[in-house]
Amino acid sequence: MNKRIMALVVAAALLAALGVAAAQGPIKIGISLSLSGDFSADGQGFQQGYQLWADQVNANGGLLGRQVQLDIVNDNSSPDQVQTNYQKLITVDKVPLVLGPFSTLLTKPASVVANRYGYAMVEGAGGAPSVFNRGLKNVFDVALPVINDLDSFTQYILSLPASERPKTVAYATNDDPFTQPQVERSRKLFEAAGLKTVSYQTYPSETTDYNPIADKIIQSKADLVVAGTFMPDIVAFVQRFRQQHYNPMGLIATAGPDLGSQFIQAVGGAQNAEGILVPNTWYPGADNPGNAAFVKAFIAKFGGKASDINGDAAEGYAAGQVLQAAVEKVGGLDNAKIITELHSGDTFKSILGDVTFNDVGENTAAKAYLFQWQNGQYLPVYPASAAAAPFEFPKPAWK
């Protein structure tokens, strides 16, 4: 009789546990992404990364034993829409957690909304100083602070012998809080080292005709071009430079060339990307925990090859990893506790490498790498400790 009673008690407990789990249901995570508009290529990359992270979590038993369900809405690359989206996700849809959008431009208003309701916002593409100088304590960027993005490029150029070093530089930057700070920092460092600025242009974010901007760069005959851009800008510059047979010694863009096959297709083939540079914190061959598995899973789900992977996908995946680690560390969905944990000084592992946040939410453990397109491959070329190929400098002539 005692055994029967015990069996009934155990069965009742299991049924009760299953009932609680069923009642709880999946954990919904709210996300606003640029699935259309100027940032659509980046937004779609983030969507892939977030979805792949959720797939991996669910395949391994879920988050806190519950399945993860992403509630992704389109902000059309609009700062106004991104605020509306997070307001609705938090107050109407009642999601217990959020992840960040793409770009500093959208992260700034999005994080204000999240902060209003006490939500932690882990993100991978809002790393400009203007995100972190507002006194908010709820926003955390897993990537390198963007003001340091071009440091690896600047260091390489200044390491060259004087006889091989460029003498003149042209700068063109989108009027965007992501692009401008890093371009301005690069200009100051180059000018301090004696490189002459022969053109400096800042153009509105809503620009659609980039030819006049490209023509001023061409007319400057600069040895080096530093472009604070996104995909549409740098693609237009490449097309114009090729058309006018302008071939600077070096051409670097702050964003665009890191979008894998999307960039190659946009410029008309790998031959048109040869030698183009971009800074980033991730590459397919990085020896970071879980990175090889991420690359394998990405190719299995979305196809292509490793060099086709949009770098934004890795940043989105890493943001998910860090949020997951914080949730599991505190053992629940209390955002106040999650924020405290993210500010604790703990180091979180991700496919971008180590992540340790300072008191404003910047990742102080992030490393800066420099990447170059060579023979259709997206390769790390600097620093030497991470280089998969020698740096192509000067840039080969357009084919």
ABEGO torsion letter per residue (X at the ends): XAAAAAAAAAAAAAAAAAAAAAAAEBBBBBBBBBABEAAAAAAAAAAAAAAAAAAAAAAAGEBGGBBBBBBBBBAGGBAAAAAAAAAAAAAAAGBABBBBBBEAAAAAAAAAAAAAAGBBBBBAABABAAAAAAGBAABBBABBBAAAAAAAAAAAAAABBAAABBABBBBBBBBBAAAAAAAAAAAAAAAAAGBBBABBBBBBAABABAAAAAAAAAAAGBABBBBBBBAAAAAAAAAAAAAAGBBBABBBBABGAAAEAAAAAAAGEAAAABGBBBBBABBAABBBBGAAAAAAAAAAAAEEBAAABBAAAAAAAAAAAAAAAAAAAAGBABAAAAAAAAAAGBBBBBAAEBBBBBAAGBBAABBBBBBBBBGGBBBBAOBAAABABBBBOBBBBBX
